[in-house]
Amino acid sequence: MPTFHLPYNHNLIELARQMRKNPTPAERKLWEEYLHNLPVRILRQKPIDRFIVDFYCASVKLAIELDGQQHYTEEGMTYDMERTAVLAGYGIKVIRFSNQEVMNDFENVCKQITDSL
């Protein structure tokens, strides 16, 4: 069976590296208190196609996105719908949480992620 590789934009490497070094408070909390302890490999700030997803689990093709306020504007929601459609075209399921959900309803966020894995 041939191996399928997701398109990788080398121009995003440095930006992804900077984003890993400077996570949002919600990204830091989710990573440090939950994701990095899971028995599956989760990547942070993974370039895929022309996007950088916040967290990615290749073994189940799951992208986890944490959304700040800019995602709730009309422009942001349109962009996210297009982005989700492109990722779905690669067989990637995208689940989204607001930064507020991570900070204020952490156990439920973790449960939803576990259920998706």
C-alpha positions in Angstrom: 0.0 0.0 0.0 1.5 3.4 -1.0 2.3 5.9 1.7 0.4 9.2 1.4 2.2 12.3 2.5 0.3 15.5 3.3 1.4 18.5 1.3 4.0 20.4 3.4 4.7 24.1 2.8 8.4 24.7 3.6 7.7 28.4 3.7 5.7 27.9 6.9 8.5 26.1 8.9 9.9 29.2 10.6 6.4 30.6 11.4 5.4 27.3 12.9 8.5 27.2 14.9 7.9 30.7 16.3 4.3 29.7 17.1 5.5 26.7 19.0 7.9 28.9 21.0 5.1 31.4 21.8 1.9 29.5 22.4 -1.3 31.2 23.5 -2.3 30.6 27.1 -5.0 28.2 25.9 -2.5 26.3 23.7 0.0 26.1 26.5 -2.6 24.8 29.0 -4.0 22.1 26.6 -0.5 21.0 25.6 1.1 20.9 29.1 -1.8 19.6 31.0 -3.2 17.1 28.6 -2.0 16.5 25.0 1.7 15.9 25.6 0.8 13.1 28.1 -1.3 11.1 25.7 -0.1 7.7 24.4 -0.5 8.9 20.8 1.9 11.3 19.1 0.5 14.8 18.9 2.4 17.5 16.9 2.1 21.2 17.7 1.8 23.9 15.0 1.9 21.4 12.1 2.1 22.9 8.6 -0.3 21.1 6.3 -0.9 22.5 2.8 -1.0 26.3 3.2 -2.1 26.2 6.8 -0.6 25.6 10.2 -2.9 23.5 12.5 -2.6 24.0 16.2 -2.3 20.3 17.1 -2.3 17.3 14.8 -2.5 13.5 15.5 -1.4 11.8 12.3 -2.3 8.3 13.4 -6.0 9.2 13.4 -5.8 12.2 11.1 -7.2 14.6 13.7 -6.5 18.4 13.8 -7.4 20.2 17.0 -7.9 23.9 16.6 -8.1 26.5 19.3 -9.9 29.7 18.3 -9.4 33.2 19.6 -11.7 36.1 19.0 -10.5 36.7 15.4 -12.1 33.4 14.4 -15.6 34.7 15.3 -15.7 37.5 12.8 -17.5 36.9 9.5 -14.1 36.9 7.7 -12.6 34.5 10.3 -15.6 32.1 10.1 -15.4 32.0 6.3 -11.7 31.4 6.4 -12.1 28.6 8.9 -14.8 26.9 6.8 -12.6 26.9 3.8 -9.6 25.7 5.8 -11.7 22.9 7.3 -12.9 21.9 3.8 -9.4 21.7 2.5 -8.2 19.6 5.4 -11.2 17.3 5.1 -10.2 16.7 1.5 -7.1 15.1 2.9 -9.2 12.9 5.2 -8.4 15.1 8.3 -11.1 15.6 10.9 -11.0 19.1 12.5 -12.4 19.7 15.9 -12.5 23.3 17.3 -12.6 24.8 20.7 -12.6 28.4 21.7 -9.8 29.6 23.9 -12.5 30.3 26.6 -13.6 26.6 26.5 -10.1 25.5 27.1 -9.6 27.9 30.0 -13.1 27.5 31.6 -14.3 24.0 30.6 -11.1 22.1 30.4 -12.4 18.6 31.5 -15.1 18.7 28.8 -12.5 19.7 26.1 -10.2 16.9 27.1 -13.1 14.4 27.0 -14.1 15.5 23.6 -10.6 15.1 22.3 -10.3 11.7 23.9 -13.6 10.6 22.3 -12.2 11.8 18.9 -9.0 9.8 19.3 
